[in-house]
Amino acid sequence: MNSAPPQTKLNDSDFQEFLQLQQHQAESIAQATNWQDKYRQLMQLSKQMTKFAPSLQHDDALVQGCESKAWVYHRKLGNKHYFIADSEARIVKGLIALLLLACQGKTTEELQRFDARDHFHYLGLEGQLSPSRANGLYALVNTIQAAAAC
């Protein structure tokens, strides 16, 4: 079982970037008819996310079970949860962005009910991910859900 990501002392503005990602980007990926279009859009989405400074690339923020290095931080504001994340791999970073779009600003109950398999099936990505990439993605989901449970 994954442990929860560390709570951060980052400013609220550090979490705003992910709130500004538009839901229409996920819809565009869902509507793309072939893997090449979906892949291109994932790459574009990953470029919109800011790369973590080395000071945020701590081992305690690493997602366990991800083949590529991925870091996630959590902040709870009121009864809602917010996350920032990054990865050294661009495709993983695009997948993280899609996951954050689905999970950002949700309550504990909403995050516990979130089904990543259904979400990525809806986006048309379920069968496109290698087993190791899918396992890493589900490890990130487990990390997010563990944070919500704390």
Chimera marker file (.cmm) of the C-alpha trace (Angstrom):
<marker_set name="trace">
<marker id="1" x="0.000" y="0.000" z="0.000" r="1" g="1" b="0" radius="0.5"/>
<marker id="2" x="1.301" y="3.440" z="-0.870" r="1" g="1" b="0" radius="0.5"/>
<marker id="3" x="1.758" y="6.052" z="1.773" r="1" g="1" b="0" radius="0.5"/>
<marker id="4" x="0.248" y="9.472" z="1.456" r="1" g="1" b="0" radius="0.5"/>
<marker id="5" x="2.311" y="12.188" z="-0.217" r="1" g="1" b="0" radius="0.5"/>
<marker id="6" x="3.839" y="14.767" z="2.063" r="1" g="1" b="0" radius="0.5"/>
<marker id="7" x="1.869" y="17.819" z="3.080" r="1" g="1" b="0" radius="0.5"/>
<marker id="8" x="3.717" y="20.843" z="1.793" r="1" g="1" b="0" radius="0.5"/>
<marker id="9" x="4.512" y="24.308" z="2.953" r="1" g="1" b="0" radius="0.5"/>
<marker id="10" x="4.090" y="25.557" z="-0.593" r="1" g="1" b="0" radius="0.5"/>
<marker id="11" x="1.941" y="28.582" z="-1.267" r="1" g="1" b="0" radius="0.5"/>
<marker id="12" x="-1.602" y="28.231" z="-2.552" r="1" g="1" b="0" radius="0.5"/>
<marker id="13" x="-0.400" y="29.757" z="-5.836" r="1" g="1" b="0" radius="0.5"/>
<marker id="14" x="1.811" y="26.702" z="-6.365" r="1" g="1" b="0" radius="0.5"/>
<marker id="15" x="-1.376" y="24.637" z="-6.617" r="1" g="1" b="0" radius="0.5"/>
<marker id="16" x="-3.198" y="27.080" z="-8.920" r="1" g="1" b="0" radius="0.5"/>
<marker id="17" x="-1.435" y="25.865" z="-12.077" r="1" g="1" b="0" radius="0.5"/>
<marker id="18" x="-3.323" y="22.601" z="-11.985" r="1" g="1" b="0" radius="0.5"/>
<marker id="19" x="-6.616" y="24.345" z="-11.356" r="1" g="1" b="0" radius="0.5"/>
<marker id="20" x="-6.067" y="26.363" z="-14.516" r="1" g="1" b="0" radius="0.5"/>
<marker id="21" x="-5.746" y="23.314" z="-16.770" r="1" g="1" b="0" radius="0.5"/>
<marker id="22" x="-8.909" y="23.200" z="-18.790" r="1" g="1" b="0" radius="0.5"/>
<marker id="23" x="-11.281" y="20.250" z="-18.712" r="1" g="1" b="0" radius="0.5"/>
<marker id="24" x="-11.672" y="20.561" z="-22.485" r="1" g="1" b="0" radius="0.5"/>
<marker id="25" x="-8.151" y="19.134" z="-22.833" r="1" g="1" b="0" radius="0.5"/>
<marker id="26" x="-9.318" y="15.849" z="-21.317" r="1" g="1" b="0" radius="0.5"/>
<marker id="27" x="-12.382" y="15.941" z="-23.569" r="1" g="1" b="0" radius="0.5"/>
<marker id="28" x="-10.154" y="16.421" z="-26.621" r="1" g="1" b="0" radius="0.5"/>
<marker id="29" x="-8.160" y="13.349" z="-25.692" r="1" g="1" b="0" radius="0.5"/>
<marker id="30" x="-11.374" y="11.367" z="-25.165" r="1" g="1" b="0" radius="0.5"/>
<marker id="31" x="-12.619" y="12.419" z="-28.611" r="1" g="1" b="0" radius="0.5"/>
<marker id="32" x="-9.377" y="11.697" z="-30.479" r="1" g="1" b="0" radius="0.5"/>
<marker id="33" x="-9.959" y="8.700" z="-32.730" r="1" g="1" b="0" radius="0.5"/>
<marker id="34" x="-6.485" y="7.167" z="-32.748" r="1" g="1" b="0" radius="0.5"/>
<marker id="35" x="-3.575" y="6.589" z="-30.403" r="1" g="1" b="0" radius="0.5"/>
<marker id="36" x="-1.236" y="8.941" z="-32.288" r="1" g="1" b="0" radius="0.5"/>
<marker id="37" x="-3.617" y="11.885" z="-31.736" r="1" g="1" b="0" radius="0.5"/>
<marker id="38" x="-4.101" y="10.970" z="-28.083" r="1" g="1" b="0" radius="0.5"/>
<marker id="39" x="-0.332" y="10.640" z="-27.617" r="1" g="1" b="0" radius="0.5"/>
<marker id="40" x="0.318" y="14.022" z="-29.267" r="1" g="1" b="0" radius="0.5"/>
<marker id="41" x="-2.261" y="15.675" z="-27.020" r="1" g="1" b="0" radius="0.5"/>
<marker id="42" x="-0.755" y="14.030" z="-23.925" r="1" g="1" b="0" radius="0.5"/>
<marker id="43" x="2.641" y="15.431" z="-24.927" r="1" g="1" b="0" radius="0.5"/>
<marker id="44" x="1.138" y="18.913" z="-25.369" r="1" g="1" b="0" radius="0.5"/>
<marker id="45" x="-0.575" y="18.656" z="-22.001" r="1" g="1" b="0" radius="0.5"/>
<marker id="46" x="2.694" y="17.648" z="-20.331" r="1" g="1" b="0" radius="0.5"/>
<marker id="47" x="4.402" y="20.744" z="-21.772" r="1" g="1" b="0" radius="0.5"/>
<marker id="48" x="1.853" y="22.974" z="-20.012" r="1" g="1" b="0" radius="0.5"/>
<marker id="49" x="2.887" y="21.707" z="-16.592" r="1" g="1" b="0" radius="0.5"/>
<marker id="50" x="5.755" y="23.408" z="-14.822" r="1" g="1" b="0" radius="0.5"/>
<marker id="51" x="8.775" y="21.249" z="-14.107" r="1" g="1" b="0" radius="0.5"/>
<marker id="52" x="9.508" y="20.851" z="-10.403" r="1" g="1" b="0" radius="0.5"/>
<marker id="53" x="12.571" y="22.625" z="-9.135" r="1" g="1" b="0" radius="0.5"/>
<marker id="54" x="15.208" y="20.247" z="-7.782" r="1" g="1" b="0" radius="0.5"/>
<marker id="55" x="14.214" y="21.384" z="-4.273" r="1" g="1" b="0" radius="0.5"/>
<marker id="56" x="10.827" y="19.645" z="-4.776" r="1" g="1" b="0" radius="0.5"/>
<marker id="57" x="12.272" y="16.397" z="-6.104" r="1" g="1" b="0" radius="0.5"/>
<marker id="58" x="12.533" y="14.767" z="-2.674" r="1" g="1" b="0" radius="0.5"/>
<marker id="59" x="12.528" y="11.043" z="-2.122" r="1" g="1" b="0" radius="0.5"/>
<marker id="60" x="9.676" y="11.367" z="0.378" r="1" g="1" b="0" radius="0.5"/>
<marker id="61" x="7.477" y="12.734" z="-2.437" r="1" g="1" b="0" radius="0.5"/>
<marker id="62" x="8.346" y="9.942" z="-4.908" r="1" g="1" b="0" radius="0.5"/>
<marker id="63" x="5.442" y="7.772" z="-6.005" r="1" g="1" b="0" radius="0.5"/>
<marker id="64" x="6.263" y="4.186" z="-5.082" r="1" g="1" b="0" radius="0.5"/>
<marker id="65" x="5.500" y="1.756" z="-7.913" r="1" g="1" b="0" radius="0.5"/>
<marker id="66" x="6.202" y="4.168" z="-10.759" r="1" g="1" b="0" radius="0.5"/>
<marker id="67" x="8.899" y="3.024" z="-13.169" r="1" g="1" b="0" radius="0.5"/>
<marker id="68" x="9.705" y="6.639" z="-14.042" r="1" g="1" b="0" radius="0.5"/>
<marker id="69" x="10.403" y="9.055" z="-11.244" r="1" g="1" b="0" radius="0.5"/>
<marker id="70" x="7.231" y="10.916" z="-10.294" r="1" g="1" b="0" radius="0.5"/>
<marker id="71" x="6.690" y="13.225" z="-7.340" r="1" g="1" b="0" radius="0.5"/>
<marker id="72" x="3.419" y="14.298" z="-5.779" r="1" g="1" b="0" radius="0.5"/>
<marker id="73" x="2.547" y="16.799" z="-3.066" r="1" g="1" b="0" radius="0.5"/>
<marker id="74" x="-0.793" y="17.227" z="-1.349" r="1" g="1" b="0" radius="0.5"/>
<marker id="75" x="-2.602" y="20.095" z="0.317" r="1" g="1" b="0" radius="0.5"/>
<marker id="76" x="-6.013" y="20.026" z="1.930" r="1" g="1" b="0" radius="0.5"/>
<marker id="77" x="-7.956" y="23.274" z="1.929" r="1" g="1" b="0" radius="0.5"/>
<marker id="78" x="-11.218" y="23.070" z="3.816" r="1" g="1" b="0" radius="0.5"/>
<marker id="79" x="-12.699" y="19.721" z="2.893" r="1" g="1" b="0" radius="0.5"/>
<marker id="80" x="-11.078" y="19.586" z="-0.560" r="1" g="1" b="0" radius="0.5"/>
<marker id="81" x="-7.808" y="18.086" z="-1.700" r="1" g="1" b="0" radius="0.5"/>
<marker id="82" x="-5.287" y="19.593" z="-4.097" r="1" g="1" b="0" radius="0.5"/>
<marker id="83" x="-2.168" y="18.078" z="-5.600" r="1" g="1" b="0" radius="0.5"/>
<marker id="84" x="0.862" y="19.084" z="-7.579" r="1" g="1" b="0" radius="0.5"/>
<marker id="85" x="2.936" y="16.484" z="-9.348" r="1" g="1" b="0" radius="0.5"/>
<marker id="86" x="5.735" y="16.076" z="-11.825" r="1" g="1" b="0" radius="0.5"/>
<marker id="87" x="7.587" y="13.294" z="-13.605" r="1" g="1" b="0" radius="0.5"/>
<marker id="88" x="10.839" y="12.964" z="-15.466" r="1" g="1" b="0" radius="0.5"/>
<marker id="89" x="8.974" y="11.215" z="-18.326" r="1" g="1" b="0" radius="0.5"/>
<marker id="90" x="6.826" y="13.395" z="-20.594" r="1" g="1" b="0" radius="0.5"/>
<marker id="91" x="4.164" y="10.754" z="-21.261" r="1" g="1" b="0" radius="0.5"/>
<marker id="92" x="3.824" y="10.145" z="-17.511" r="1" g="1" b="0" radius="0.5"/>
<marker id="93" x="3.599" y="13.883" z="-16.949" r="1" g="1" b="0" radius="0.5"/>
<marker id="94" x="0.716" y="14.067" z="-19.463" r="1" g="1" b="0" radius="0.5"/>
<marker id="95" x="-1.048" y="11.169" z="-17.740" r="1" g="1" b="0" radius="0.5"/>
<marker id="96" x="-0.519" y="12.874" z="-14.383" r="1" g="1" b="0" radius="0.5"/>
<marker id="97" x="-2.117" y="16.037" z="-15.752" r="1" g="1" b="0" radius="0.5"/>
<marker id="98" x="-5.186" y="14.048" z="-16.824" r="1" g="1" b="0" radius="0.5"/>
<marker id="99" x="-5.367" y="12.426" z="-13.425" r="1" g="1" b="0" radius="0.5"/>
<marker id="100" x="-5.070" y="15.754" z="-11.633" r="1" g="1" b="0" radius="0.5"/>
<marker id="101" x="-7.809" y="17.231" z="-13.798" r="1" g="1" b="0" radius="0.5"/>
<marker id="102" x="-10.080" y="14.450" z="-12.549" r="1" g="1" b="0" radius="0.5"/>
<marker id="103" x="-9.021" y="14.614" z="-8.888" r="1" g="1" b="0" radius="0.5"/>
<marker id="104" x="-8.232" y="18.245" z="-8.146" r="1" g="1" b="0" radius="0.5"/>
<marker id="105" x="-10.490" y="19.994" z="-5.644" r="1" g="1" b="0" radius="0.5"/>
<marker id="106" x="-12.424" y="16.849" z="-4.711" r="1" g="1" b="0" radius="0.5"/>
<marker id="107" x="-13.584" y="15.819" z="-1.268" r="1" g="1" b="0" radius="0.5"/>
<marker id="108" x="-12.255" y="12.767" z="0.526" r="1" g="1" b="0" radius="0.5"/>
<marker id="109" x="-15.407" y="10.839" z="-0.352" r="1" g="1" b="0" radius="0.5"/>
<marker id="110" x="-15.177" y="11.771" z="-4.036" r="1" g="1" b="0" radius="0.5"/>
<marker id="111" x="-11.543" y="10.699" z="-4.215" r="1" g="1" b="0" radius="0.5"/>
<marker id="112" x="-12.252" y="7.399" z="-2.488" r="1" g="1" b="0" radius="0.5"/>
<marker id="113" x="-14.966" y="6.676" z="-5.072" r="1" g="1" b="0" radius="0.5"/>
<marker id="114" x="-12.765" y="7.679" z="-8.033" r="1" g="1" b="0" radius="0.5"/>
<marker id="115" x="-12.202" y="4.739" z="-10.379" r="1" g="1" b="0" radius="0.5"/>
<marker id="116" x="-9.091" y="5.310" z="-12.480" r="1" g="1" b="0" radius="0.5"/>
<marker id="117" x="-9.804" y="2.351" z="-14.761" r="1" g="1" b="0" radius="0.5"/>
<marker id="118" x="-13.207" y="3.775" z="-15.677" r="1" g="1" b="0" radius="0.5"/>
<marker id="119" x="-11.737" y="7.237" z="-16.155" r="1" g="1" b="0" radius="0.5"/>
<marker id="120" x="-8.958" y="6.071" z="-18.474" r="1" g="1" b="0" radius="0.5"/>
<marker id="121" x="-11.399" y="3.815" z="-20.305" r="1" g="1" b="0" radius="0.5"/>
<marker id="122" x="-13.607" y="6.884" z="-20.914" r="1" g="1" b="0" radius="0.5"/>
<marker id="123" x="-10.556" y="8.754" z="-22.246" r="1" g="1" b="0" radius="0.5"/>
<marker id="124" x="-9.736" y="5.858" z="-24.570" r="1" g="1" b="0" radius="0.5"/>
<marker id="125" x="-6.369" y="5.231" z="-22.950" r="1" g="1" b="0" radius="0.5"/>
<marker id="126" x="-7.067" y="2.028" z="-21.040" r="1" g="1" b="0" radius="0.5"/>
<marker id="127" x="-5.766" y="-0.390" z="-23.668" r="1" g="1" b="0" radius="0.5"/>
<marker id="128" x="-3.003" y="1.917" z="-24.894" r="1" g="1" b="0" radius="0.5"/>
<marker id="129" x="-0.818" y="1.880" z="-21.791" r="1" g="1" b="0" radius="0.5"/>
<marker id="130" x="1.880" y="-0.704" z="-21.234" r="1" g="1" b="0" radius="0.5"/>
<marker id="131" x="1.423" y="-2.809" z="-18.095" r="1" g="1" b="0" radius="0.5"/>
<marker id="132" x="4.278" y="-1.003" z="-16.325" r="1" g="1" b="0" radius="0.5"/>
<marker id="133" x="2.878" y="2.434" z="-17.282" r="1" g="1" b="0" radius="0.5"/>
<marker id="134" x="-0.611" y="1.426" z="-16.100" r="1" g="1" b="0" radius="0.5"/>
<marker id="135" x="0.810" y="0.078" z="-12.822" r="1" g="1" b="0" radius="0.5"/>
<marker id="136" x="2.618" y="3.361" z="-12.229" r="1" g="1" b="0" radius="0.5"/>
<marker id="137" x="-0.529" y="5.318" z="-12.963" r="1" g="1" b="0" radius="0.5"/>
<marker id="138" x="-2.543" y="3.221" z="-10.512" r="1" g="1" b="0" radius="0.5"/>
<marker id="139" x="0.225" y="3.700" z="-7.926" r="1" g="1" b="0" radius="0.5"/>
<marker id="140" x="-0.283" y="7.440" z="-8.315" r="1" g="1" b="0" radius="0.5"/>
<marker id="141" x="-4.043" y="7.010" z="-7.859" r="1" g="1" b="0" radius="0.5"/>
<marker id="142" x="-3.382" y="4.989" z="-4.693" r="1" g="1" b="0" radius="0.5"/>
<marker id="143" x="-1.103" y="7.766" z="-3.431" r="1" g="1" b="0" radius="0.5"/>
<marker id="144" x="-3.808" y="10.381" z="-4.071" r="1" g="1" b="0" radius="0.5"/>
<marker id="145" x="-6.457" y="8.256" z="-2.376" r="1" g="1" b="0" radius="0.5"/>
<marker id="146" x="-4.143" y="7.625" z="0.599" r="1" g="1" b="0" radius="0.5"/>
<marker id="147" x="-3.655" y="11.387" z="0.959" r="1" g="1" b="0" radius="0.5"/>
<marker id="148" x="-7.401" y="11.912" z="0.969" r="1" g="1" b="0" radius="0.5"/>
<marker id="149" x="-7.831" y="9.296" z="3.687" r="1" g="1" b="0" radius="0.5"/>
<marker id="150" x="-5.422" y="11.090" z="6.081" r="1" g="1" b="0" radius="0.5"/>
<link id1="1" id2="2" r="1" g="1" b="0" radius="0.2"/>
<link id1="2" id2="3" r="1" g="1" b="0" radius="0.2"/>
<link id1="3" id2="4" r="1" g="1" b="0" radius="0.2"/>
<link id1="4" id2="5" r="1" g="1" b="0" radius="0.2"/>
<link id1="5" id2="6" r="1" g="1" b="0" radius="0.2"/>
<link id1="6" id2="7" r="1" g="1" b="0" radius="0.2"/>
<link id1="7" id2="8" r="1" g="1" b="0" radius="0.2"/>
<link id1="8" id2="9" r="1" g="1" b="0" radius="0.2"/>
<link id1="9" id2="10" r="1" g="1" b="0" radius="0.2"/>
<link id1="10" id2="11" r="1" g="1" b="0" radius="0.2"/>
<link id1="11" id2="12" r="1" g="1" b="0" radius="0.2"/>
<link id1="12" id2="13" r="1" g="1" b="0" radius="0.2"/>
<link id1="13" id2="14" r="1" g="1" b="0" radius="0.2"/>
<link id1="14" id2="15" r="1" g="1" b="0" radius="0.2"/>
<link id1="15" id2="16" r="1" g="1" b="0" radius="0.2"/>
<link id1="16" id2="17" r="1" g="1" b="0" radius="0.2"/>
<link id1="17" id2="18" r="1" g="1" b="0" radius="0.2"/>
<link id1="18" id2="19" r="1" g="1" b="0" radius="0.2"/>
<link id1="19" id2="20" r="1" g="1" b="0" radius="0.2"/>
<link id1="20" id2="21" r="1" g="1" b="0" radius="0.2"/>
<link id1="21" id2="22" r="1" g="1" b="0" radius="0.2"/>
<link id1="22" id2="23" r="1" g="1" b="0" radius="0.2"/>
<link id1="23" id2="24" r="1" g="1" b="0" radius="0.2"/>
<link id1="24" id2="25" r="1" g="1" b="0" radius="0.2"/>
<link id1="25" id2="26" r="1" g="1" b="0" radius="0.2"/>
<link id1="26" id2="27" r="1" g="1" b="0" radius="0.2"/>
<link id1="27" id2="28" r="1" g="1" b="0" radius="0.2"/>
<link id1="28" id2="29" r="1" g="1" b="0" radius="0.2"/>
<link id1="29" id2="30" r="1" g="1" b="0" radius="0.2"/>
<link id1="30" id2="31" r="1" g="1" b="0" radius="0.2"/>
<link id1="31" id2="32" r="1" g="1" b="0" radius="0.2"/>
<link id1="32" id2="33" r="1" g="1" b="0" radius="0.2"/>
<link id1="33" id2="34" r="1" g="1" b="0" radius="0.2"/>
<link id1="34" id2="35" r="1" g="1" b="0" radius="0.2"/>
<link id1="35" id2="36" r="1" g="1" b="0" radius="0.2"/>
<link id1="36" id2="37" r="1" g="1" b="0" radius="0.2"/>
<link id1="37" id2="38" r="1" g="1" b="0" radius="0.2"/>
<link id1="38" id2="39" r="1" g="1" b="0" radius="0.2"/>
<link id1="39" id2="40" r="1" g="1" b="0" radius="0.2"/>
<link id1="40" id2="41" r="1" g="1" b="0" radius="0.2"/>
<link id1="41" id2="42" r="1" g="1" b="0" radius="0.2"/>
<link id1="42" id2="43" r="1" g="1" b="0" radius="0.2"/>
<link id1="43" id2="44" r="1" g="1" b="0" radius="0.2"/>
<link id1="44" id2="45" r="1" g="1" b="0" radius="0.2"/>
<link id1="45" id2="46" r="1" g="1" b="0" radius="0.2"/>
<link id1="46" id2="47" r="1" g="1" b="0" radius="0.2"/>
<link id1="47" id2="48" r="1" g="1" b="0" radius="0.2"/>
<link id1="48" id2="49" r="1" g="1" b="0" radius="0.2"/>
<link id1="49" id2="50" r="1" g="1" b="0" radius="0.2"/>
<link id1="50" id2="51" r="1" g="1" b="0" radius="0.2"/>
<link id1="51" id2="52" r="1" g="1" b="0" radius="0.2"/>
<link id1="52" id2="53" r="1" g="1" b="0" radius="0.2"/>
<link id1="53" id2="54" r="1" g="1" b="0" radius="0.2"/>
<link id1="54" id2="55" r="1" g="1" b="0" radius="0.2"/>
<link id1="55" id2="56" r="1" g="1" b="0" radius="0.2"/>
<link id1="56" id2="57" r="1" g="1" b="0" radius="0.2"/>
<link id1="57" id2="58" r="1" g="1" b="0" radius="0.2"/>
<link id1="58" id2="59" r="1" g="1" b="0" radius="0.2"/>
<link id1="59" id2="60" r="1" g="1" b="0" radius="0.2"/>
<link id1="60" id2="61" r="1" g="1" b="0" radius="0.2"/>
<link id1="61" id2="62" r="1" g="1" b="0" radius="0.2"/>
<link id1="62" id2="63" r="1" g="1" b="0" radius="0.2"/>
<link id1="63" id2="64" r="1" g="1" b="0" radius="0.2"/>
<link id1="64" id2="65" r="1" g="1" b="0" radius="0.2"/>
<link id1="65" id2="66" r="1" g="1" b="0" radius="0.2"/>
<link id1="66" id2="67" r="1" g="1" b="0" radius="0.2"/>
<link id1="67" id2="68" r="1" g="1" b="0" radius="0.2"/>
<link id1="68" id2="69" r="1" g="1" b="0" radius="0.2"/>
<link id1="69" id2="70" r="1" g="1" b="0" radius="0.2"/>
<link id1="70" id2="71" r="1" g="1" b="0" radius="0.2"/>
<link id1="71" id2="72" r="1" g="1" b="0" radius="0.2"/>
<link id1="72" id2="73" r="1" g="1" b="0" radius="0.2"/>
<link id1="73" id2="74" r="1" g="1" b="0" radius="0.2"/>
<link id1="74" id2="75" r="1" g="1" b="0" radius="0.2"/>
<link id1="75" id2="76" r="1" g="1" b="0" radius="0.2"/>
<link id1="76" id2="77" r="1" g="1" b="0" radius="0.2"/>
<link id1="77" id2="78" r="1" g="1" b="0" radius="0.2"/>
<link id1="78" id2="79" r="1" g="1" b="0" radius="0.2"/>
<link id1="79" id2="80" r="1" g="1" b="0" radius="0.2"/>
<link id1="80" id2="81" r="1" g="1" b="0" radius="0.2"/>
<link id1="81" id2="82" r="1" g="1" b="0" radius="0.2"/>
<link id1="82" id2="83" r="1" g="1" b="0" radius="0.2"/>
<link id1="83" id2="84" r="1" g="1" b="0" radius="0.2"/>
<link id1="84" id2="85" r="1" g="1" b="0" radius="0.2"/>
<link id1="85" id2="86" r="1" g="1" b="0" radius="0.2"/>
<link id1="86" id2="87" r="1" g="1" b="0" radius="0.2"/>
<link id1="87" id2="88" r="1" g="1" b="0" radius="0.2"/>
<link id1="88" id2="89" r="1" g="1" b="0" radius="0.2"/>
<link id1="89" id2="90" r="1" g="1" b="0" radius="0.2"/>
<link id1="90" id2="91" r="1" g="1" b="0" radius="0.2"/>
<link id1="91" id2="92" r="1" g="1" b="0" radius="0.2"/>
<link id1="92" id2="93" r="1" g="1" b="0" radius="0.2"/>
<link id1="93" id2="94" r="1" g="1" b="0" radius="0.2"/>
<link id1="94" id2="95" r="1" g="1" b="0" radius="0.2"/>
<link id1="95" id2="96" r="1" g="1" b="0" radius="0.2"/>
<link id1="96" id2="97" r="1" g="1" b="0" radius="0.2"/>
<link id1="97" id2="98" r="1" g="1" b="0" radius="0.2"/>
<link id1="98" id2="99" r="1" g="1" b="0" radius="0.2"/>
<link id1="99" id2="100" r="1" g="1" b="0" radius="0.2"/>
<link id1="100" id2="101" r="1" g="1" b="0" radius="0.2"/>
<link id1="101" id2="102" r="1" g="1" b="0" radius="0.2"/>
<link id1="102" id2="103" r="1" g="1" b="0" radius="0.2"/>
<link id1="103" id2="104" r="1" g="1" b="0" radius="0.2"/>
<link id1="104" id2="105" r="1" g="1" b="0" radius="0.2"/>
<link id1="105" id2="106" r="1" g="1" b="0" radius="0.2"/>
<link id1="106" id2="107" r="1" g="1" b="0" radius="0.2"/>
<link id1="107" id2="108" r="1" g="1" b="0" radius="0.2"/>
<link id1="108" id2="109" r="1" g="1" b="0" radius="0.2"/>
<link id1="109" id2="110" r="1" g="1" b="0" radius="0.2"/>
<link id1="110" id2="111" r="1" g="1" b="0" radius="0.2"/>
<link id1="111" id2="112" r="1" g="1" b="0" radius="0.2"/>
<link id1="112" id2="113" r="1" g="1" b="0" radius="0.2"/>
<link id1="113" id2="114" r="1" g="1" b="0" radius="0.2"/>
<link id1="114" id2="115" r="1" g="1" b="0" radius="0.2"/>
<link id1="115" id2="116" r="1" g="1" b="0" radius="0.2"/>
<link id1="116" id2="117" r="1" g="1" b="0" radius="0.2"/>
<link id1="117" id2="118" r="1" g="1" b="0" radius="0.2"/>
<link id1="118" id2="119" r="1" g="1" b="0" radius="0.2"/>
<link id1="119" id2="120" r="1" g="1" b="0" radius="0.2"/>
<link id1="120" id2="121" r="1" g="1" b="0" radius="0.2"/>
<link id1="121" id2="122" r="1" g="1" b="0" radius="0.2"/>
<link id1="122" id2="123" r="1" g="1" b="0" radius="0.2"/>
<link id1="123" id2="124" r="1" g="1" b="0" radius="0.2"/>
<link id1="124" id2="125" r="1" g="1" b="0" radius="0.2"/>
<link id1="125" id2="126" r="1" g="1" b="0" radius="0.2"/>
<link id1="126" id2="127" r="1" g="1" b="0" radius="0.2"/>
<link id1="127" id2="128" r="1" g="1" b="0" radius="0.2"/>
<link id1="128" id2="129" r="1" g="1" b="0" radius="0.2"/>
<link id1="129" id2="130" r="1" g="1" b="0" radius="0.2"/>
<link id1="130" id2="131" r="1" g="1" b="0" radius="0.2"/>
<link id1="131" id2="132" r="1" g="1" b="0" radius="0.2"/>
<link id1="132" id2="133" r="1" g="1" b="0" radius="0.2"/>
<link id1="133" id2="134" r="1" g="1" b="0" radius="0.2"/>
<link id1="134" id2="135" r="1" g="1" b="0" radius="0.2"/>
<link id1="135" id2="136" r="1" g="1" b="0" radius="0.2"/>
<link id1="136" id2="137" r="1" g="1" b="0" radius="0.2"/>
<link id1="137" id2="138" r="1" g="1" b="0" radius="0.2"/>
<link id1="138" id2="139" r="1" g="1" b="0" radius="0.2"/>
<link id1="139" id2="140" r="1" g="1" b="0" radius="0.2"/>
<link id1="140" id2="141" r="1" g="1" b="0" radius="0.2"/>
<link id1="141" id2="142" r="1" g="1" b="0" radius="0.2"/>
<link id1="142" id2="143" r="1" g="1" b="0" radius="0.2"/>
<link id1="143" id2="144" r="1" g="1" b="0" radius="0.2"/>
<link id1="144" id2="145" r="1" g="1" b="0" radius="0.2"/>
<link id1="145" id2="146" r="1" g="1" b="0" radius="0.2"/>
<link id1="146" id2="147" r="1" g="1" b="0" radius="0.2"/>
<link id1="147" id2="148" r="1" g="1" b="0" radius="0.2"/>
<link id1="148" id2="149" r="1" g="1" b="0" radius="0.2"/>
<link id1="149" id2="150" r="1" g="1" b="0" radius="0.2"/>
</marker_set>
